[in-house]
């Protein structure tokens, strides 16, 4: 079993030379959940320390403690009683899944995955599968999404980049497992780029498409109707300035002193009115106030669209 364990860690860490000062975290966890969980954080450039720590972890395993390692490489400085969460992970040398299903169907599902695993482990309660990366990834946001996608596709548990999994060659000490060994089933020199897993990323939600009934078409009034509206406004004292007719608001009842200060303007291109008190005014409302009948001039067969704000109307003035 030591040979299996050595082969596993050699493959996992084979491409981690660019991260010599990161730590591999190994942890002893008692199955009763009532004991503190001590960890050792071993620098990757110290193989002697790794060998010593694995031997100590193996001794704890024979006393009933579960033996675990963290797949994600940790930052230096973590203490004995801190395994380190996602914020402590520097890089991930592999993607992985944990399947709590001991059936042969679950194993076949892994073996026939679109991207075949580099390593498959029988955990004693199911299967762990690993996909070695060409180099450890520091793109942990994408890694999180891929871990989720792999789990969903292969029937695994939801895992994080900070996950700890059972050490190959150790005994599964959970009472319900019968001291079964966590053993290596397959080990291959298959390595992948993160981009190879694009199919496991979530697909963006499609944008909702508007039904034809939801699409609004701006109303384009006839030239005769516009002429009548402009004429009616000028009869009320309006003055033409460029594309605008400025004057008193056709709704004086909404103003103090009947809008004697002339706060209204009508844009002849957009066919909308704007008042500093009433806001944007539709042509149909202006026609009603000015006693102009649109039905006498081809009507209003297309739906009017209210401009979003007075700012849009003002911007039209400045750009023309």
C-alpha positions as a Markdown table, in Angstrom:
| # | Residue | x | y | z |
|---|---|---|---|---|
| 1 | Unk | 0.0 | 0.0 | 0.0 |
| 2 | Unk | 2.9 | 2.3 | 0.6 |
| 3 | Unk | 3.9 | 1.8 | -3.1 |
| 4 | Unk | 0.4 | 2.9 | -4.2 |
| 5 | Unk | 0.5 | 5.9 | -1.9 |
| 6 | Unk | 3.9 | 6.9 | -3.2 |
| 7 | Unk | 2.8 | 6.5 | -6.9 |
| 8 | Unk | -0.3 | 8.6 | -6.2 |
| 9 | Unk | 1.5 | 11.5 | -4.7 |
| 10 | Unk | 4.3 | 11.4 | -7.2 |
| 11 | Unk | 1.7 | 11.7 | -10.1 |
| 12 | Unk | -0.3 | 14.4 | -8.3 |
| 13 | Unk | 2.7 | 16.6 | -7.6 |
| 14 | Unk | 4.8 | 15.9 | -10.7 |
| 15 | Unk | 4.0 | 19.2 | -12.4 |
| 16 | Unk | 4.2 | 21.4 | -9.3 |
| 17 | Unk | 7.8 | 22.6 | -9.7 |
| 18 | Unk | 6.6 | 26.2 | -10.2 |
| 19 | Unk | 5.1 | 26.2 | -6.7 |
| 20 | Unk | 8.0 | 24.9 | -4.4 |
| 21 | Unk | 7.1 | 27.2 | -1.5 |
| 22 | Unk | 3.4 | 26.1 | -1.3 |
| 23 | Unk | 2.3 | 23.4 | 1.2 |
| 24 | Unk | 0.6 | 20.0 | 0.9 |
| 25 | Unk | -1.7 | 19.7 | 3.8 |
| 26 | Unk | -2.3 | 16.3 | 5.5 |
| 27 | Unk | -4.9 | 15.9 | 8.3 |
| 28 | Unk | -6.0 | 13.3 | 10.8 |
| 29 | Unk | -9.7 | 13.3 | 11.4 |
| 30 | Unk | -11.3 | 11.0 | 14.0 |
| 31 | Unk | -14.6 | 9.4 | 12.8 |
| 32 | Unk | -16.5 | 10.3 | 16.0 |
| 33 | Unk | -16.2 | 14.0 | 15.2 |
| 34 | Unk | -15.4 | 14.8 | 18.8 |
| 35 | Unk | -11.7 | 15.3 | 18.5 |
| 36 | Unk | -9.6 | 18.3 | 17.3 |
| 37 | Unk | -8.2 | 17.7 | 13.8 |
| 38 | Unk | -4.5 | 18.2 | 13.6 |
| 39 | Unk | -2.8 | 19.0 | 10.3 |
| 40 | Unk | 0.7 | 19.2 | 9.0 |
| 41 | Unk | 1.6 | 21.6 | 6.2 |
| 42 | Unk | 4.6 | 20.2 | 4.2 |
| 43 | Unk | 6.5 | 22.3 | 1.7 |
| 44 | Unk | 6.7 | 20.7 | -1.7 |
| 45 | Unk | 10.4 | 21.2 | -1.9 |
| 46 | Unk | 10.9 | 19.1 | 1.2 |
| 47 | Unk | 10.4 | 15.4 | 0.2 |
| 48 | Unk | 11.9 | 14.1 | 3.5 |
| 49 | Unk | 9.3 | 16.0 | 5.5 |
| 50 | Unk | 6.5 | 14.7 | 3.3 |
| 51 | Unk | 7.7 | 11.1 | 3.8 |
| 52 | Unk | 7.9 | 11.6 | 7.6 |
| 53 | Unk | 4.4 | 13.2 | 7.7 |
| 54 | Unk | 2.9 | 10.4 | 5.7 |
| 55 | Unk | 4.4 | 7.8 | 8.1 |
| 56 | Unk | 3.0 | 9.7 | 11.1 |
| 57 | Unk | -0.4 | 9.9 | 9.5 |
| 58 | Unk | -0.2 | 6.2 | 8.8 |
| 59 | Unk | 0.4 | 5.5 | 12.5 |
| 60 | Unk | -2.6 | 7.7 | 13.4 |
| 61 | Unk | -4.6 | 5.7 | 10.9 |
| 62 | Unk | -3.8 | 2.4 | 12.6 |
| 63 | Unk | -5.2 | 4.0 | 15.8 |
| 64 | Unk | -8.6 | 4.7 | 14.2 |
| 65 | Unk | -8.0 | 8.2 | 12.7 |
| 66 | Unk | -9.0 | 8.9 | 9.1 |
| 67 | Unk | -6.1 | 10.0 | 6.9 |
| 68 | Unk | -6.8 | 12.9 | 4.6 |
| 69 | Unk | -4.9 | 15.2 | 2.2 |
| 70 | Unk | -6.0 | 18.5 | 0.7 |
| 71 | Unk | -5.8 | 18.5 | -3.1 |
| 72 | Unk | -5.3 | 22.3 | -3.3 |
| 73 | Unk | -1.8 | 23.6 | -2.5 |
| 74 | Unk | -1.9 | 25.9 | 0.5 |
| 75 | Unk | -0.1 | 29.1 | 1.3 |
| 76 | Unk | 2.7 | 28.9 | 3.9 |
| 77 | Unk | 2.1 | 29.9 | 7.5 |
| 78 | Unk | -0.9 | 27.8 | 8.4 |
| 79 | Unk | -0.8 | 26.3 | 11.9 |
| 80 | Unk | -1.3 | 22.8 | 13.2 |
| 81 | Unk | -5.0 | 23.3 | 14.0 |
| 82 | Unk | -5.9 | 25.1 | 10.7 |
| 83 | Unk | -6.4 | 23.1 | 7.5 |
| 84 | Unk | -7.0 | 26.3 | 5.5 |
| 85 | Unk | -10.1 | 27.1 | 3.6 |
| 86 | Unk | -10.5 | 28.3 | 0.0 |
| 87 | Unk | -8.8 | 31.6 | 0.8 |
| 88 | Unk | -5.6 | 29.7 | 1.7 |
| 89 | Unk | -5.5 | 27.7 | -1.6 |
| 90 | Unk | -2.8 | 29.0 | -4.1 |
| 91 | Unk | -3.2 | 26.5 | -6.9 |
| 92 | Unk | -4.9 | 23.2 | -7.8 |
| 93 | Unk | -2.9 | 20.4 | -9.5 |
| 94 | Unk | -5.9 | 18.3 | -10.4 |
| 95 | Unk | -9.7 | 18.3 | -10.8 |
| 96 | Unk | -11.6 | 15.7 | -8.9 |
| 97 | Unk | -14.9 | 14.1 | -7.9 |
| 98 | Unk | -16.1 | 12.2 | -4.9 |
| 99 | Unk | -18.9 | 9.7 | -5.6 |
| 100 | Unk | -20.6 | 8.0 | -2.7 |
| 101 | Unk | -21.8 | 5.0 | -4.7 |
| 102 | Unk | -20.0 | 1.7 | -4.6 |
| 103 | Unk | -21.9 | 0.2 | -7.5 |
| 104 | Unk | -20.2 | -1.1 | -10.7 |
| 105 | Unk | -22.4 | 1.3 | -12.6 |
| 106 | Unk | -20.8 | 4.3 | -10.9 |
| 107 | Unk | -17.3 | 3.0 | -11.7 |
| 108 | Unk | -18.2 | 2.4 | -15.4 |
| 109 | Unk | -19.6 | 5.9 | -15.5 |
| 110 | Unk | -16.2 | 7.3 | -14.5 |
| 111 | Unk | -14.3 | 5.0 | -16.8 |
| 112 | Unk | -16.5 | 6.1 | -19.8 |
| 113 | Unk | -16.5 | 9.8 | -19.0 |
| 114 | Unk | -15.9 | 12.2 | -21.9 |
| 115 | Unk | -12.5 | 13.0 | -20.4 |
| 116 | Unk | -11.1 | 9.8 | -18.9 |
| 117 | Unk | -9.8 | 10.2 | -15.3 |
| 118 | Unk | -6.0 | 10.1 | -14.7 |
| 119 | Unk | -6.6 | 8.2 | -11.5 |
| 120 | Unk | -9.5 | 6.3 | -9.9 |
| 121 | Unk | -9.5 | 5.3 | -6.2 |
| 122 | Unk | -11.9 | 3.1 | -4.3 |
| 123 | Unk | -12.4 | 5.1 | -1.2 |
| 124 | Unk | -14.2 | 2.4 | 0.8 |
| 125 | Unk | -17.5 | 4.2 | 0.4 |
| 126 | Unk | -17.5 | 4.9 | -3.3 |
| 127 | Unk | -14.9 | 6.3 | -5.7 |
| 128 | Unk | -12.6 | 9.3 | -6.0 |
| 129 | Unk | -11.5 | 10.3 | -9.5 |
| 130 | Unk | -8.7 | 12.7 | -10.4 |
| 131 | Unk | -7.8 | 14.5 | -13.6 |
| 132 | Unk | -4.1 | 15.6 | -13.5 |
| 133 | Unk | -3.6 | 19.1 | -15.0 |
| 134 | Unk | -0.7 | 20.0 | -17.3 |
| 135 | Unk | 0.3 | 22.5 | -14.6 |
| 136 | Unk | -1.5 | 23.6 | -11.4 |
| 137 | Unk | -4.1 | 26.2 | -12.1 |
| 138 | Unk | -4.5 | 29.4 | -10.2 |
| 139 | Unk | -7.8 | 30.2 | -11.9 |
| 140 | Unk | -9.7 | 29.0 | -8.9 |
| 141 | Unk | -13.0 | 30.6 | -10.0 |
| 142 | Unk | -13.1 | 28.4 | -13.1 |
| 143 | Unk | -11.9 | 25.4 | -11.1 |
| 144 | Unk | -14.9 | 25.8 | -8.8 |
| 145 | Unk | -17.3 | 25.8 | -11.7 |
| 146 | Unk | -15.6 | 22.7 | -13.2 |
| 147 | Unk | -15.7 | 20.8 | -9.9 |
| 148 | Unk | -19.4 | 21.5 | -9.8 |
| 149 | Unk | -19.9 | 20.5 | -13.5 |
| 150 | Unk | -18.0 | 17.3 | -13.1 |
| 151 | Unk | -19.9 | 16.4 | -9.9 |
| 152 | Unk | -23.3 | 17.0 | -11.7 |
| 153 | Unk | -22.3 | 15.1 | -14.8 |
| 154 | Unk | -20.9 | 12.1 | -12.9 |
| 155 | Unk | -23.2 | 11.9 | -9.9 |
| 156 | Unk | -20.7 | 13.2 | -7.3 |
| 157 | Unk | -20.9 | 15.3 | -4.2 |
| 158 | Unk | -20.5 | 19.1 | -4.4 |
| 159 | Unk | -16.8 | 19.8 | -3.6 |
| 160 | Unk | -14.7 | 23.0 | -3.1 |
| 161 | Unk | -11.2 | 23.8 | -4.2 |
| 162 | Unk | -10.2 | 23.4 | -0.5 |
| 163 | Unk | -11.5 | 19.8 | -0.3 |
| 164 | Unk | -9.7 | 17.1 | 1.6 |
| 165 | Unk | -10.0 | 13.5 | 0.4 |
| 166 | Unk | -8.9 | 10.2 | 1.9 |
| 167 | Unk | -5.2 | 9.2 | 1.4 |
| 168 | Unk | -4.6 | 6.3 | -0.9 |
| 169 | Unk | -3.4 | 3.2 | 1.1 |
| 170 | Unk | -5.1 | 4.3 | 4.3 |
| 171 | Unk | -8.0 | 2.5 | 6.1 |
| 172 | Unk | -11.5 | 4.0 | 5.9 |
| 173 | Unk | -12.1 | 4.2 | 9.7 |
| 174 | Unk | -15.8 | 5.1 | 9.6 |
| 175 | Unk | -17.6 | 2.5 | 11.7 |
| 176 | Unk | -20.0 | 1.7 | 8.8 |
| 177 | Unk | -17.1 | 0.9 | 6.4 |
| 178 | Unk | -15.7 | -2.2 | 8.1 |
| 179 | Unk | -12.0 | -0.9 | 8.0 |
| 180 | Unk | -11.9 | -1.3 | 4.2 |
| 181 | Unk | -8.8 | 0.0 | 2.5 |
| 182 | Unk | -8.7 | 3.1 | 0.3 |
| 183 | Unk | -7.0 | 1.6 | -2.7 |
| 184 | Unk | -5.8 | 2.6 | -6.1 |
| 185 | Unk | -7.8 | 1.1 | -9.0 |
| 186 | Unk | -6.3 | 3.0 | -12.0 |
| 187 | Unk | -3.4 | 5.3 | -12.5 |
| 188 | Unk | -2.5 | 6.8 | -15.9 |
| 189 | Unk | -0.2 | 9.5 | -17.2 |
| 190 | Unk | -3.1 | 11.5 | -18.6 |
| 191 | Unk | -2.8 | 15.2 | -18.2 |
| 192 | Unk | -5.2 | 17.9 | -19.3 |
| 193 | Unk | -5.4 | 21.7 | -19.9 |
| 194 | Unk | -8.2 | 23.5 | -18.0 |
| 195 | Unk | -9.7 | 24.4 | -21.4 |
| 196 | Unk | -10.3 | 20.7 | -22.2 |
| 197 | Unk | -13.1 | 20.8 | -19.6 |
| 198 | Unk | -15.1 | 23.5 | -21.2 |
| 199 | Unk | -18.1 | 21.2 | -21.7 |
| 200 | Unk | -18.5 | 21.0 | -17.9 |
| 201 | Unk | -18.8 | 24.8 | -17.5 |
| 202 | Unk | -22.3 | 26.1 | -17.0 |
| 203 | Unk | -24.0 | 27.3 | -20.2 |
| 204 | Unk | -25.1 | 31.0 | -20.2 |
| 205 | Unk | -28.8 | 31.4 | -19.9 |
| 206 | Unk | -30.4 | 32.3 | -23.3 |
| 207 | Unk | -31.7 | 35.8 | -23.6 |
| 208 | Unk | -35.5 | 36.0 | -23.6 |
| 209 | Unk | -36.8 | 36.8 | -27.1 |
| 210 | Unk | -39.6 | 39.3 | -27.4 |
| 211 | Unk | -42.8 | 38.0 | -29.0 |
| 212 | Unk | -44.0 | 40.1 | -31.9 |
| 213 | Unk | -46.9 | 41.4 | -29.7 |
| 214 | Unk | -44.3 | 42.7 | -27.2 |
| 215 | Unk | -42.3 | 44.7 | -29.8 |
| 216 | Unk | -43.4 | 48.3 | -30.0 |
| 217 | Unk | -43.2 | 50.3 | -33.2 |
| 218 | Unk | -42.8 | 54.1 | -32.9 |
| 219 | Unk | -45.8 | 56.1 | -34.1 |
| 220 | Unk | -44.9 | 58.2 | -37.1 |
| 221 | Unk | -47.6 | 60.9 | -37.6 |
| 222 | Unk | -48.6 | 62.3 | -40.9 |
| 223 | Unk | -47.1 | 65.6 | -42.0 |
| 224 | Unk | -50.6 | 67.1 | -42.0 |
| 225 | Unk | -51.3 | 66.1 | -38.4 |
| 226 | Unk | -47.9 | 67.6 | -37.3 |
| 227 | Unk | -48.7 | 70.8 | -39.2 |
| 228 | Unk | -52.1 | 71.1 | -37.4 |
| 229 | Unk | -50.5 | 70.5 | -34.0 |
| 230 | Unk | -47.7 | 73.1 | -34.6 |
| 231 | Unk | -50.3 | 75.6 | -36.0 |
| 232 | Unk | -52.5 | 75.2 | -32.9 |
| 233 | Unk | -49.5 | 75.7 | -30.6 |
| 234 | Unk | -48.4 | 78.8 | -32.4 |
| 235 | Unk | -51.9 | 80.2 | -32.2 |
| 236 | Unk | -51.5 | 79.9 | -28.5 |
| 237 | Unk | -48.4 | 82.0 | -28.6 |
| 238 | Unk | -45.8 | 79.3 | -29.3 |
| 239 | Unk | -42.6 | 80.2 | -31.1 |
| 240 | Unk | -40.6 | 78.0 | -33.4 |
| 241 | Unk | -36.9 | 77.4 | -32.5 |
| 242 | Unk | -35.2 | 74.9 | -34.6 |
| 243 | Unk | -37.0 | 71.5 | -34.2 |
| 244 | Unk | -39.0 | 72.9 | -31.3 |
| 245 | Unk | -42.1 | 74.9 | -30.7 |
| 246 | Unk | -41.8 | 76.6 | -27.3 |
| 247 | Unk | -44.7 | 78.2 | -25.4 |
| 248 | Unk | -47.3 | 77.7 | -22.7 |
| 249 | Unk | -48.3 | 74.2 | -21.7 |
| 250 | Unk | -51.5 | 72.9 | -23.2 |
| 251 | Unk | -52.5 | 71.8 | -19.7 |
| 252 | Unk | -52.5 | 75.1 | -17.7 |
| 253 | Unk | -54.6 | 73.5 | -15.0 |
| 254 | Unk | -51.5 | 71.6 | -13.9 |
| 255 | Unk | -49.5 | 74.7 | -13.3 |
| 256 | Unk | -49.5 | 77.6 | -10.9 |
| 257 | Unk | -50.5 | 80.9 | -12.6 |
| 258 | Unk | -51.6 | 78.9 | -15.7 |
| 259 | Unk | -48.0 | 78.5 | -16.9 |
| 260 | Unk | -47.4 | 82.1 | -17.6 |
| 261 | Unk | -43.6 | 81.4 | -17.8 |
| 262 | Unk | -43.9 | 79.1 | -20.8 |
| 263 | Unk | -42.4 | 75.8 | -19.6 |
| 264 | Unk | -43.5 | 73.7 | -22.6 |
| 265 | Unk | -41.8 | 72.5 | -25.8 |
| 266 | Unk | -42.9 | 70.4 | -28.7 |
| 267 | Unk | -40.4 | 68.5 | -30.8 |
| 268 | Unk | -41.4 | 68.3 | -34.4 |
| 269 | Unk | -39.1 | 65.4 | -35.2 |
| 270 | Unk | -40.0 | 63.1 | -32.3 |
| 271 | Unk | -43.7 | 64.3 | -32.1 |
| 272 | Unk | -43.5 | 64.5 | -28.3 |
| 273 | Unk | -44.0 | 67.3 | -26.0 |
| 274 | Unk | -42.1 | 68.1 | -22.8 |
| 275 | Unk | -43.2 | 70.2 | -19.9 |
| 276 | Unk | -41.0 | 70.9 | -16.8 |
| 277 | Unk | -44.1 | 70.2 | -14.7 |
| 278 | Unk | -46.1 | 67.6 | -16.6 |
| 279 | Unk | -43.1 | 65.7 | -18.0 |
| 280 | Unk | -43.2 | 64.0 | -21.4 |
| 281 | Unk | -46.5 | 64.3 | -23.2 |
| 282 | Unk | -47.7 | 62.0 | -25.9 |
| 283 | Unk | -49.0 | 63.3 | -29.2 |
| 284 | Unk | -52.5 | 61.8 | -28.6 |
| 285 | Unk | -52.8 | 63.8 | -25.3 |
| 286 | Unk | -51.6 | 67.0 | -27.0 |
| 287 | Unk | -54.1 | 66.5 | -29.8 |
| 288 | Unk | -56.9 | 66.2 | -27.2 |
| 289 | Unk | -55.9 | 69.3 | -25.4 |
| 290 | Unk | -55.5 | 71.3 | -28.7 |
| 291 | Unk | -58.8 | 70.0 | -30.2 |
| 292 | Unk | -57.1 | 68.3 | -33.1 |
| 293 | Unk | -58.6 | 65.0 | -34.3 |
| 294 | Unk | -55.9 | 62.5 | -35.4 |
| 295 | Unk | -58.6 | 60.3 | -37.1 |
| 296 | Unk | -59.0 | 63.0 | -39.7 |
| 297 | Unk | -55.4 | 62.5 | -40.7 |
| 298 | Unk | -54.8 | 58.7 | -41.0 |
| 299 | Unk | -55.2 | 58.3 | -37.2 |
| 300 | Unk | -52.7 | 56.8 | -34.9 |
| 301 | Unk | -52.4 | 53.3 | -36.2 |
| 302 | Unk | -49.0 | 52.6 | -34.7 |
| 303 | Unk | -48.3 | 52.5 | -30.9 |
| 304 | Unk | -46.5 | 55.5 | -29.4 |
| 305 | Unk | -43.4 | 54.8 | -27.4 |
| 306 | Unk | -42.8 | 57.0 | -24.4 |
| 307 | Unk | -39.2 | 58.3 | -24.3 |
| 308 | Unk | -37.4 | 57.0 | -21.2 |
| 309 | Unk | -36.8 | 60.5 | -19.7 |
| 310 | Unk | -36.5 | 64.2 | -20.4 |
| 311 | Unk | -32.8 | 63.7 | -20.6 |
| 312 | Unk | -33.2 | 61.7 | -23.8 |
| 313 | Unk | -35.3 | 64.4 | -25.3 |
| 314 | Unk | -32.8 | 67.0 | -24.4 |
| 315 | Unk | -30.0 | 65.0 | -25.9 |
| 316 | Unk | -31.8 | 64.9 | -29.2 |
| 317 | Unk | -31.7 | 68.7 | -29.3 |
| 318 | Unk | -28.0 | 68.8 | -28.7 |
| 319 | Unk | -27.1 | 66.3 | -31.3 |
| 320 | Unk | -29.0 | 67.8 | -34.1 |
